[in-house]
Amino acid sequence: MTQFNHIMACIDLSDYSPMTLGYALDLAGKADIKVTICSIVPLREVNPVFMAGMMYPCREDTKEYLEELKTNRIAQINELIRTRYPEFDGKTDIRIKMGYPAEEILAMIDEIDPDLVVMANKGRSNLSSFMFGSSAEFVFRHCRKALFSVRDKHIFKRMYSGNELPESSALRTIIAAVDFSPWTEHILARAGWVAKITGAKLHVYHCIGTKELSWIKSHYMPENTFSEEQFLPKAKQRRRERLEDQIKAAGIGEMAGIEITIDSGDPCEQILSAVKNLRADALVLGPLGHSRSVKFVLGSTIEKIFRHSPVPVLRLSPDICI
């Protein structure tokens, strides 16, 4: 059963930072995992200082100011840890950089080489809807490590305007969504490990897509004899048996209480519906689907789920099978 040994938590001291730390430190505490906290000071906060330093070098000590800025942010992060997670006081490595957040996060991932990156779906901007090009989405697309995108399912709404602050919650039900791609066993192994250390129930979910059904129907012989009502029960049973074999191959066959659900329809819609119906607390996905595209494609099932899932999404590393 594959596990994570080093977590990198990305925070910006926004309202979403305590939630991000909560998920990261909870996993770390239950499995004795090393934690590195990454925080990026955006250029918009330091550009005025650079300009002042250029125009009035005798009146503005830019280097001293920037070091003070980093020191203050480290102090704020330490205070947050002492206040909310005292058991981790002095036990985390804190790294501060300046620049464009998404680019600096990706650079730090290359630098410290974590097994898992934890970050919120929103940050200081607190956008009411996702925008193509946002830091969270940019990192989600380009991160070559497993990434845990966290969000509070109780207040996850496109136009949420309440006063409730996002909080981490216990993982009680985890859905592993699989499509028999090369990453299926890895998804099952990772999801099984998280379920084991958190005490969560594992639910394996598979959807027979409408495109697949259309292809089967168009190639069915003799023509015009395809019956979805007759085909689906047999197809679901075959896939259930195959999933049972892959669960054993992933090393989680001995886990108690694993449930399997096989549906049909649009994969994105069905997965999100299963998240709601099963009251899931987290969703585990592969990095890509059967297309195995090197880059994420706008509109792909995984990207749609990332944008619309009300629960945290753990997306595995694209390099996991290489």
Residue frames as qw, qx, qy, qz and C-alpha x, y, z in Angstrom:
[[0.000, 0.889, 0.457, 0.000, 0.00, 0.00, 0.00],
 [0.460, 0.408, -0.001, 0.789, 1.65, 3.20, -1.22],
 [0.339, -0.804, -0.374, 0.313, 2.05, 6.06, 1.26],
 [0.251, 0.868, -0.056, 0.425, 3.20, 9.68, 1.32],
 [0.739, -0.257, -0.296, 0.549, 6.37, 10.60, 3.24],
 [0.280, -0.225, -0.048, 0.932, 6.68, 14.34, 2.65],
 [0.138, 0.798, 0.583, 0.066, 3.84, 16.88, 2.43],
 [0.237, 0.022, 0.044, 0.970, 4.17, 20.44, 1.16],
 [0.018, 0.753, 0.629, -0.191, 1.35, 22.72, 2.36],
 [0.259, 0.295, 0.223, 0.892, 0.86, 25.95, 0.39],
 [0.166, -0.773, -0.558, 0.250, -0.71, 28.81, 2.35],
 [0.277, 0.496, 0.135, 0.812, -1.08, 32.56, 1.85],
 [0.117, -0.199, -0.555, 0.799, -2.47, 33.53, 5.29],
 [0.402, -0.204, -0.326, -0.831, -5.94, 33.99, 3.80],
 [0.698, -0.205, 0.314, -0.610, -9.11, 32.58, 5.38],
 [0.933, 0.185, -0.236, -0.200, -8.34, 29.31, 3.57],
 [0.314, 0.581, -0.695, 0.284, -4.95, 28.77, 5.21],
 [0.460, -0.321, 0.679, -0.474, -6.17, 27.19, 8.48],
 [0.903, 0.197, 0.177, -0.338, -8.21, 24.69, 6.46],
 [0.696, 0.572, -0.432, 0.041, -5.21, 23.84, 4.27],
 [0.046, 0.522, -0.751, 0.403, -2.94, 23.36, 7.29],
 [0.700, -0.179, 0.460, -0.517, -5.66, 21.34, 9.01],
 [0.943, 0.278, -0.035, -0.182, -5.81, 18.74, 6.25],
 [0.564, 0.597, -0.522, 0.230, -2.01, 18.62, 5.80],
 [0.092, -0.496, 0.698, -0.508, -1.16, 18.37, 9.50],
 [0.819, -0.119, 0.319, -0.462, -3.92, 15.87, 10.20],
 [0.919, 0.334, -0.209, -0.020, -2.48, 13.50, 7.59],
 [0.380, 0.603, -0.576, 0.401, 1.04, 14.16, 8.85],
 [0.395, -0.471, 0.562, -0.554, 0.12, 13.52, 12.47],
 [0.905, -0.035, 0.247, -0.344, -1.50, 10.18, 11.73],
 [0.944, 0.295, -0.008, 0.147, 1.35, 8.83, 9.64],
 [0.584, -0.619, 0.218, 0.477, 4.46, 10.64, 10.97],
 [0.626, 0.574, 0.303, 0.432, 5.01, 12.54, 7.72],
 [0.393, -0.250, 0.014, 0.885, 7.47, 15.39, 7.19],
 [0.198, 0.863, 0.465, -0.001, 5.76, 18.74, 6.50],
 [0.358, -0.071, 0.133, 0.921, 7.13, 21.75, 4.63],
 [0.158, 0.814, 0.474, -0.296, 5.01, 24.91, 4.64],
 [0.402, 0.175, 0.371, 0.819, 5.33, 27.08, 1.54],
 [0.077, 0.849, 0.405, -0.332, 4.16, 30.69, 1.41],
 [0.481, 0.313, 0.328, 0.750, 4.63, 33.09, -1.50],
 [0.029, -0.671, -0.212, 0.710, 4.65, 36.86, -1.08],
 [0.562, 0.645, 0.463, 0.233, 3.07, 38.09, -4.35],
 [0.473, 0.159, 0.139, 0.856, 4.89, 40.70, -6.40],
 [0.097, -0.755, -0.344, -0.550, 2.04, 43.16, -6.05],
 [0.591, -0.779, -0.187, 0.088, 2.99, 43.52, -2.38],
 [0.655, -0.459, 0.159, 0.579, 6.66, 44.25, -3.03],
 [0.516, 0.518, 0.346, 0.589, 6.70, 46.07, -6.38],
 [0.077, -0.960, -0.113, -0.244, 6.02, 49.48, -4.77],
 [0.625, -0.704, 0.220, 0.256, 9.05, 48.93, -2.52],
 [0.716, 0.076, 0.393, 0.572, 11.23, 48.05, -5.50],
 [0.293, 0.769, 0.294, 0.486, 10.07, 51.18, -7.29],
 [0.328, -0.942, 0.015, -0.065, 10.72, 53.35, -4.22],
 [0.744, -0.452, 0.295, 0.394, 14.15, 51.80, -3.84],
 [0.618, 0.343, 0.377, 0.599, 14.98, 52.60, -7.46],
 [0.113, 0.845, 0.233, 0.468, 13.74, 56.18, -7.27],
 [0.275, -0.847, 0.244, -0.384, 14.97, 57.02, -3.78],
 [0.817, 0.094, -0.518, 0.236, 17.85, 54.66, -2.95],
 [0.227, 0.326, -0.526, 0.752, 19.06, 56.84, -0.08],
 [0.449, -0.252, 0.282, -0.810, 15.66, 56.79, 1.68],
 [0.903, -0.036, 0.053, -0.425, 14.44, 53.24, 1.20],
 [0.148, -0.450, 0.880, 0.022, 16.39, 50.12, 2.20],
 [0.766, 0.131, -0.339, -0.530, 14.69, 47.60, -0.08],
 [0.570, 0.168, -0.796, 0.112, 16.67, 44.56, 1.03],
 [0.010, -0.068, 0.720, -0.691, 16.02, 45.23, 4.71],
 [0.583, 0.067, 0.135, -0.798, 12.30, 45.72, 4.07],
 [0.758, 0.159, -0.520, -0.360, 12.01, 42.47, 2.13],
 [0.410, 0.121, -0.838, 0.339, 13.80, 40.49, 4.85],
 [0.234, -0.005, 0.544, -0.806, 11.47, 42.04, 7.41],
 [0.693, 0.107, -0.181, -0.689, 8.51, 41.03, 5.26],
 [0.682, 0.124, -0.718, -0.067, 9.69, 37.41, 5.20],
 [0.183, 0.094, -0.771, 0.602, 10.37, 37.43, 8.94],
 [0.443, 0.019, 0.301, -0.845, 6.89, 38.78, 9.66],
 [0.768, 0.097, -0.374, -0.511, 5.24, 36.12, 7.49],
 [0.541, 0.110, -0.808, 0.208, 7.18, 33.33, 9.21],
 [0.061, -0.045, 0.635, -0.769, 6.09, 34.76, 12.56],
 [0.618, 0.052, 0.019, -0.784, 2.44, 34.82, 11.41],
 [0.754, 0.109, -0.599, -0.246, 2.64, 31.20, 10.24],
 [0.358, 0.098, -0.805, 0.462, 4.25, 30.10, 13.51],
 [0.296, -0.023, 0.438, -0.849, 1.53, 31.91, 15.45],
 [0.735, 0.069, -0.266, -0.620, -1.14, 30.17, 13.39],
 [0.668, 0.098, -0.736, 0.049, 0.44, 26.79, 14.15],
 [0.147, 0.084, -0.717, 0.676, 0.84, 27.56, 17.88],
 [0.441, -0.004, 0.233, -0.867, -2.75, 28.74, 18.11],
 [0.812, 0.138, -0.085, -0.561, -4.52, 26.01, 16.17],
 [0.945, 0.142, -0.293, 0.028, -2.08, 23.10, 15.90],
 [0.312, -0.837, 0.422, -0.157, 0.23, 23.37, 18.95],
 [0.894, -0.207, 0.386, 0.096, 1.41, 19.77, 18.64],
 [0.768, 0.456, 0.181, 0.411, 3.27, 20.81, 15.46],
 [0.088, -0.988, 0.128, 0.006, 4.94, 23.89, 16.96],
 [0.210, -0.749, 0.607, 0.163, 8.58, 23.85, 15.82],
 [0.663, -0.057, 0.739, 0.105, 8.12, 20.63, 13.85],
 [0.648, 0.662, 0.370, 0.079, 7.60, 22.07, 10.37],
 [0.471, -0.139, 0.295, 0.820, 9.95, 23.60, 7.82],
 [0.253, 0.852, 0.345, -0.302, 8.73, 27.02, 6.64],
 [0.483, 0.031, 0.415, 0.770, 9.85, 28.42, 3.27],
 [0.198, 0.836, 0.278, -0.429, 9.03, 31.95, 2.09],
 [0.460, 0.076, 0.475, 0.746, 9.56, 33.21, -1.45],
 [0.225, 0.650, 0.149, -0.710, 8.51, 36.22, -3.49],
 [0.027, -0.147, 0.716, 0.681, 7.13, 36.28, -7.00],
 [0.624, -0.022, -0.336, -0.705, 4.14, 35.05, -8.97],
 [0.651, -0.302, 0.554, -0.421, 2.46, 32.51, -6.62],
 [0.952, 0.219, 0.120, -0.177, 1.75, 29.71, -9.12],
 [0.656, 0.618, -0.388, 0.193, 5.21, 29.84, -10.69],
 [0.056, -0.616, 0.649, -0.444, 6.99, 30.02, -7.34],
 [0.802, -0.199, 0.421, -0.374, 4.93, 27.13, -5.94],
 [0.937, 0.346, -0.049, -0.019, 5.88, 24.95, -8.92],
 [0.414, 0.674, -0.508, 0.340, 9.53, 25.98, -8.52],
 [0.369, -0.518, 0.617, -0.464, 9.47, 25.09, -4.83],
 [0.946, 0.016, 0.202, -0.253, 7.89, 21.73, -5.62],
 [0.798, 0.497, -0.285, 0.186, 10.88, 21.00, -7.87],
 [0.104, 0.692, -0.538, 0.471, 13.23, 22.23, -5.15],
 [0.429, -0.394, 0.655, -0.482, 11.98, 20.25, -2.15],
 [0.430, 0.126, -0.844, -0.295, 10.51, 17.27, -4.04],
 [0.500, -0.107, 0.595, -0.620, 7.48, 16.43, -1.83],
 [0.108, 0.149, 0.968, 0.169, 5.28, 13.37, -2.33],
 [0.016, -0.705, -0.703, -0.094, 2.07, 15.36, -1.85],
 [0.084, 0.146, -0.021, 0.986, 1.14, 19.02, -2.30],
 [0.094, -0.650, -0.731, 0.185, -1.80, 20.38, -0.29],
 [0.064, -0.047, 0.041, 0.996, -3.37, 23.69, -1.27],
 [0.326, 0.509, 0.572, -0.554, -6.78, 25.36, -1.17],
 [0.427, 0.527, 0.628, 0.382, -8.98, 25.89, -4.19],
 [0.079, 0.920, 0.176, 0.340, -9.03, 29.61, -3.37],
 [0.587, -0.059, -0.296, 0.751, -6.71, 32.14, -1.80],
 [0.143, -0.356, -0.264, 0.885, -6.55, 35.82, -0.97],
 [0.175, -0.040, -0.412, -0.893, -8.62, 36.84, -3.98],
 [0.321, 0.257, 0.773, -0.482, -11.52, 34.67, -2.68],
 [0.253, 0.089, -0.540, -0.797, -12.98, 34.50, -6.18],
 [0.663, 0.108, 0.406, -0.620, -16.67, 33.62, -6.30],
 [0.924, 0.338, 0.136, -0.121, -15.98, 31.41, -9.30],
 [0.710, -0.256, 0.429, 0.496, -12.95, 29.72, -10.76],
 [0.403, 0.855, -0.136, -0.298, -11.16, 31.58, -13.51],
 [0.901, 0.300, 0.018, 0.313, -8.91, 30.04, -16.11],
 [0.432, 0.615, -0.262, 0.605, -5.40, 31.09, -15.10],
 [0.543, -0.763, 0.147, -0.319, -5.97, 31.30, -11.33],
 [0.019, -0.622, 0.761, -0.185, -3.07, 30.11, -9.19],
 [0.660, -0.124, 0.674, -0.309, -4.94, 27.06, -7.87],
 [0.852, 0.447, 0.206, -0.180, -5.97, 25.92, -11.33],
 [0.434, 0.772, -0.465, 0.003, -2.54, 26.64, -12.84],
 [0.212, -0.501, 0.813, -0.206, -0.81, 24.52, -10.21],
 [0.777, 0.097, 0.539, -0.311, -3.44, 21.79, -10.57],
 [0.782, 0.603, -0.042, -0.154, -2.73, 21.60, -14.29],
 [0.514, 0.712, -0.447, 0.169, 1.05, 21.68, -14.18],
 [0.469, -0.607, 0.590, -0.252, 2.07, 20.09, -10.87],
 [0.634, 0.317, -0.694, -0.128, 3.98, 16.84, -11.46],
 [0.062, 0.115, -0.872, 0.471, 3.34, 15.61, -7.93],
 [0.242, -0.544, -0.802, -0.043, 0.22, 14.28, -6.24],
 [0.040, -0.231, 0.100, -0.967, -1.93, 17.27, -5.34],
 [0.165, -0.523, -0.804, 0.232, -4.65, 17.52, -2.69],
 [0.069, -0.345, -0.169, -0.921, -6.95, 20.43, -3.56],
 [0.168, -0.373, -0.804, 0.431, -8.94, 21.13, -0.39],
 [0.248, -0.332, -0.191, -0.890, -12.22, 22.95, 0.04],
 [0.233, 0.076, 0.725, -0.644, -14.95, 23.09, 2.69],
 [0.066, -0.295, -0.855, -0.421, -17.97, 21.17, 1.40],
 [0.084, -0.645, -0.670, 0.357, -20.31, 22.99, 3.76],
 [0.075, 0.809, 0.104, -0.574, -19.67, 26.41, 2.19],
 [0.312, -0.149, 0.652, 0.675, -18.50, 25.42, -1.30],
 [0.402, 0.739, 0.529, -0.111, -20.77, 27.52, -3.51],
 [0.513, 0.441, 0.280, 0.682, -20.03, 29.56, -6.58],
 [0.020, -0.660, -0.081, -0.746, -21.58, 32.70, -5.15],
 [0.605, -0.517, -0.537, 0.280, -21.22, 32.05, -1.43],
 [0.098, 0.647, -0.088, 0.751, -21.40, 35.32, 0.47],
 [0.700, -0.653, -0.277, -0.086, -21.84, 34.15, 4.06],
 [0.144, -0.851, 0.414, -0.287, -19.57, 34.86, 6.99],
 [0.925, -0.300, 0.235, 0.004, -18.63, 31.27, 7.81],
 [0.051, 0.757, -0.625, -0.182, -14.92, 30.55, 7.42],
 [0.837, 0.246, -0.465, -0.151, -13.65, 27.38, 5.70],
 [0.526, -0.555, 0.601, -0.232, -12.55, 24.58, 8.01],
 [0.328, 0.270, -0.894, -0.143, -10.99, 21.16, 7.55],
 [0.805, -0.205, 0.156, -0.535, -13.17, 18.20, 8.45],
 [0.548, -0.293, 0.783, -0.021, -12.63, 14.56, 9.31],
 [0.439, 0.299, -0.681, -0.504, -12.33, 12.13, 6.41],
 [0.620, -0.050, 0.657, -0.426, -15.04, 9.53, 7.00],
 [0.787, 0.400, 0.470, -0.017, -15.87, 8.44, 3.44],
 [0.090, -0.590, 0.520, 0.611, -13.41, 8.46, 0.55],
 [0.811, 0.500, 0.249, -0.176, -14.36, 7.79, -3.07],
 [0.347, -0.397, 0.648, 0.549, -11.75, 6.38, -5.44],
 [0.666, 0.616, 0.128, -0.401, -12.99, 7.11, -8.97],
 [0.411, -0.334, 0.744, 0.408, -11.42, 4.72, -11.50],
 [0.663, 0.563, -0.045, -0.491, -11.79, 4.14, -15.24],
 [0.930, 0.045, 0.318, 0.178, -9.44, 1.15, -15.84],
 [0.392, 0.866, -0.285, 0.123, -6.72, 3.49, -17.10],
 [0.702, 0.268, -0.525, 0.399, -3.07, 2.62, -16.28],
 [0.005, -0.435, 0.475, -0.764, -3.45, 4.56, -13.02],
 [0.714, -0.412, -0.323, -0.466, -6.30, 2.47, -11.59],
 [0.813, -0.246, -0.453, 0.270, -4.23, 0.35, -9.20],
 [0.364, 0.151, -0.300, 0.869, -2.29, 3.41, -8.05],
 [0.366, -0.443, -0.082, -0.814, -5.55, 5.26, -7.35],
 [0.818, -0.389, -0.367, -0.211, -6.79, 2.32, -5.31],
 [0.722, -0.071, -0.430, 0.537, -3.51, 2.00, -3.40],
 [0.137, 0.261, -0.207, 0.933, -3.33, 5.72, -2.52],
 [0.533, -0.428, -0.160, -0.712, -7.00, 5.91, -1.60],
 [0.842, -0.292, -0.454, 0.008, -6.65, 2.76, 0.49],
 [0.548, 0.039, -0.427, 0.719, -3.68, 4.19, 2.38],
 [0.133, -0.322, 0.113, -0.930, -5.48, 7.46, 3.15],
 [0.715, -0.386, -0.298, -0.502, -8.57, 5.52, 4.26],
 [0.797, -0.162, -0.520, 0.261, -6.48, 3.29, 6.49],
 [0.400, 0.048, -0.405, 0.820, -4.63, 6.05, 8.37],
 [0.244, -0.219, 0.066, -0.942, -7.74, 8.21, 8.76],
 [0.240, 0.185, 0.871, -0.386, -10.15, 5.39, 9.57],
 [0.478, 0.342, -0.083, -0.805, -12.35, 6.38, 6.62],
 [0.741, 0.266, 0.607, -0.108, -14.60, 4.10, 4.63],
 [0.087, -0.359, 0.617, 0.695, -13.40, 3.46, 1.06],
 [0.656, 0.525, 0.449, -0.302, -15.87, 3.48, -1.80],
 [0.307, -0.188, 0.661, 0.659, -14.63, 2.48, -5.28],
 [0.484, 0.652, 0.331, -0.480, -16.61, 4.11, -8.07],
 [0.276, -0.103, 0.692, 0.659, -16.67, 3.45, -11.81],
 [0.493, 0.580, 0.251, -0.597, -18.88, 4.94, -14.52],
 [0.525, 0.242, 0.686, 0.442, -19.54, 3.41, -17.93],
 [0.006, 0.435, -0.063, -0.898, -19.47, 6.56, -20.04],
 [0.605, 0.610, 0.322, -0.397, -22.03, 7.58, -22.61],
 [0.339, 0.708, -0.503, -0.361, -19.31, 7.84, -25.27],
 [0.139, -0.277, 0.950, 0.042, -18.28, 4.25, -24.61],
 [0.510, 0.347, 0.726, -0.303, -21.88, 3.08, -24.84],
 [0.519, 0.724, -0.019, -0.454, -22.34, 4.98, -28.10],
 [0.173, 0.581, -0.746, -0.277, -19.23, 3.36, -29.57],
 [0.297, -0.029, 0.949, -0.096, -20.39, -0.12, -28.54],
 [0.551, 0.531, 0.492, -0.415, -23.82, 0.56, -29.99],
 [0.450, 0.736, -0.261, -0.433, -22.38, 1.74, -33.33],
 [0.219, 0.483, -0.834, -0.154, -20.22, -1.40, -33.62],
 [0.584, -0.040, 0.717, -0.380, -22.79, -3.89, -32.39],
 [0.356, 0.199, -0.752, -0.518, -23.48, -6.81, -34.69],
 [0.317, 0.506, 0.561, 0.573, -26.01, -7.36, -36.13],
 [0.057, 0.200, -0.011, 0.978, -26.86, -3.71, -36.58],
 [0.446, -0.328, -0.071, -0.830, -29.67, -2.11, -34.60],
 [0.761, -0.291, -0.570, -0.108, -29.88, -5.00, -32.14],
 [0.329, 0.183, -0.574, 0.727, -28.11, -3.32, -29.22],
 [0.513, -0.702, -0.399, -0.291, -30.17, -3.20, -26.04],
 [0.078, 0.580, -0.476, 0.656, -28.74, -1.03, -23.27],
 [0.715, -0.418, 0.212, -0.518, -31.08, -2.66, -20.73],
 [0.998, -0.013, -0.053, 0.014, -29.66, -6.09, -21.54],
 [0.653, 0.505, -0.321, 0.464, -26.04, -4.96, -21.99],
 [0.101, -0.732, 0.346, -0.578, -25.50, -2.91, -18.81],
 [0.807, -0.489, 0.212, -0.253, -26.20, -5.56, -16.12],
 [0.962, 0.082, 0.016, 0.258, -23.69, -7.95, -17.67],
 [0.463, 0.644, -0.201, 0.574, -21.14, -5.18, -18.30],
 [0.349, -0.746, 0.279, -0.493, -21.43, -3.96, -14.71],
 [0.925, -0.340, 0.161, -0.058, -20.91, -7.47, -13.34],
 [0.846, 0.317, -0.072, 0.423, -17.80, -8.01, -15.49],
 [0.216, 0.708, -0.235, 0.630, -16.35, -4.67, -14.35],
 [0.634, -0.660, 0.203, -0.349, -17.15, -5.38, -10.73],
 [0.974, -0.130, 0.078, 0.166, -15.20, -8.64, -10.97],
 [0.647, 0.495, -0.112, 0.568, -12.30, -6.85, -12.64],
 [0.144, -0.782, 0.219, -0.565, -12.31, -4.15, -9.95],
 [0.844, -0.502, 0.136, -0.131, -12.24, -6.80, -7.23],
 [0.904, 0.123, -0.001, 0.411, -9.09, -8.22, -8.86],
 [0.371, 0.638, -0.125, 0.663, -7.49, -4.78, -9.09],
 [0.495, -0.765, 0.139, -0.388, -8.31, -4.04, -5.46],
 [0.929, -0.312, 0.124, 0.154, -6.36, -7.15, -4.51],
 [0.743, 0.374, 0.017, 0.556, -3.51, -6.22, -6.89],
 [0.042, 0.802, -0.106, 0.586, -3.35, -2.76, -5.25],
 [0.398, 0.127, -0.712, 0.565, -2.65, -4.41, -1.89],
 [0.314, -0.158, 0.348, -0.869, -5.88, -3.35, -0.20],
 [0.576, -0.136, -0.698, -0.403, -7.85, -6.54, -0.63],
 [0.450, -0.248, -0.775, 0.367, -7.76, -7.21, 3.11],
 [0.097, -0.067, 0.240, -0.964, -9.31, -3.85, 4.02],
 [0.073, 0.453, 0.865, -0.206, -12.74, -4.25, 5.54],
 [0.171, 0.718, 0.450, -0.502, -15.80, -2.46, 4.28],
 [0.055, -0.287, 0.480, 0.827, -14.70, -1.56, 0.74],
 [0.543, 0.550, 0.553, -0.310, -17.76, -0.94, -1.41],
 [0.242, -0.061, 0.621, 0.743, -17.98, -0.87, -5.19],
 [0.432, 0.656, 0.408, -0.466, -20.48, 1.14, -7.23],
 [0.287, -0.012, 0.645, 0.708, -20.76, 0.99, -11.02],
 [0.361, 0.675, 0.370, -0.526, -23.02, 3.46, -12.82],
 [0.483, 0.315, 0.546, 0.608, -23.50, 4.64, -16.38],
 [0.101, 0.943, 0.312, -0.052, -23.84, 8.09, -17.90],
 [0.329, 0.828, -0.210, 0.402, -21.68, 11.19, -18.13],
 [0.720, -0.063, -0.497, 0.480, -18.62, 10.43, -15.92],
 [0.141, 0.252, -0.288, 0.913, -18.27, 13.95, -14.49],
 [0.528, -0.367, -0.082, -0.762, -21.93, 14.30, -13.62],
 [0.860, -0.250, -0.425, -0.133, -22.15, 10.80, -12.19],
 [0.601, 0.044, -0.507, 0.617, -19.02, 11.18, -10.04],
 [0.061, -0.263, 0.243, -0.932, -20.21, 14.49, -8.62],
 [0.701, -0.328, -0.230, -0.590, -23.62, 12.95, -7.99],
 [0.822, -0.146, -0.523, 0.168, -21.97, 10.02, -6.18],
 [0.306, 0.203, -0.445, 0.817, -20.01, 12.47, -4.01],
 [0.395, -0.295, 0.106, -0.864, -23.32, 13.97, -2.88],
 [0.826, -0.208, -0.318, -0.416, -25.29, 10.73, -2.53],
 [0.822, -0.072, -0.487, 0.286, -22.55, 8.88, -0.65],
 [0.385, -0.920, 0.016, -0.077, -21.76, 11.94, 1.48],
 [0.832, 0.165, -0.140, 0.511, -18.09, 11.67, 0.60],
 [0.372, -0.877, 0.022, 0.303, -15.45, 13.75, 2.36],
 [0.137, -0.654, 0.554, 0.496, -12.73, 13.37, -0.31],
 [0.850, 0.491, 0.119, -0.148, -12.35, 12.19, -3.88],
 [0.466, -0.497, 0.601, 0.418, -9.27, 10.42, -5.29],
 [0.719, 0.665, 0.064, -0.192, -8.59, 10.65, -9.04],
 [0.791, 0.038, 0.278, 0.544, -5.87, 9.67, -11.46],
 [0.207, -0.484, 0.165, 0.834, -3.84, 12.37, -13.19],
 [0.326, 0.287, -0.473, -0.767, -5.44, 11.71, -16.58],
 [0.825, 0.159, 0.355, -0.409, -7.97, 9.46, -18.21],
 [0.845, 0.173, 0.466, 0.198, -7.68, 7.11, -21.16],
 [0.490, 0.866, -0.005, 0.095, -6.54, 9.91, -23.46],
 [0.794, -0.313, 0.042, 0.520, -3.24, 10.12, -21.50],
 [0.319, 0.872, 0.045, 0.369, -2.73, 13.66, -22.75],
 [0.598, 0.093, -0.348, 0.716, 0.57, 15.12, -21.58],
 [0.012, -0.088, 0.241, -0.966, -1.16, 18.35, -20.55],
 [0.207, 0.478, 0.731, -0.442, -4.53, 18.93, -18.98],
 [0.052, 0.320, 0.582, 0.746, -7.13, 19.88, -21.55],
 [0.273, 0.054, 0.276, -0.920, -9.64, 22.57, -20.69],
 [0.726, 0.048, -0.159, -0.668, -12.98, 20.81, -20.36],
 [0.467, 0.146, -0.872, 0.025, -11.59, 17.36, -19.49],
 [0.688, -0.504, -0.486, -0.191, -13.48, 15.27, -16.95],
 [0.651, -0.272, -0.413, 0.576, -10.77, 15.62, -14.32],
 [0.174, 0.121, -0.071, 0.975, -10.60, 19.38, -14.70],
 [0.437, -0.470, -0.357, -0.679, -14.38, 19.69, -14.52],
 [0.728, -0.469, -0.492, 0.090, -14.39, 17.67, -11.32],
 [0.495, -0.080, -0.289, 0.815, -11.61, 19.85, -9.90],
 [0.059, -0.271, -0.090, -0.957, -13.69, 22.95, -10.58],
 [0.566, -0.363, -0.272, -0.688, -17.02, 21.66, -9.34],
 [0.649, -0.213, -0.709, 0.174, -16.30, 19.10, -6.62],
 [0.398, -0.800, 0.008, -0.449, -17.54, 20.35, -3.23],
 [0.840, -0.515, 0.141, 0.093, -15.12, 18.03, -1.41],
 [0.221, -0.733, 0.565, 0.308, -11.30, 17.88, -1.45],
 [0.884, 0.454, -0.068, -0.087, -9.82, 16.28, -4.58],
 [0.527, -0.558, 0.576, 0.282, -6.63, 14.20, -4.42],
 [0.756, 0.631, -0.117, -0.130, -5.17, 14.03, -7.94],
 [0.860, -0.287, 0.267, 0.327, -2.24, 11.66, -8.36],
 [0.188, -0.659, 0.447, 0.574, 1.07, 12.47, -9.99],
 [0.733, 0.583, -0.137, -0.324, 1.14, 12.22, -13.81],
 [0.335, 0.608, -0.719, 0.018, 4.52, 10.46, -13.49],
 [0.661, -0.362, 0.548, -0.364, 3.33, 7.71, -11.17],
 [0.939, 0.184, 0.282, -0.067, 3.35, 5.02, -13.88],
 [0.527, 0.778, -0.339, 0.048, 6.57, 6.12, -15.56]]
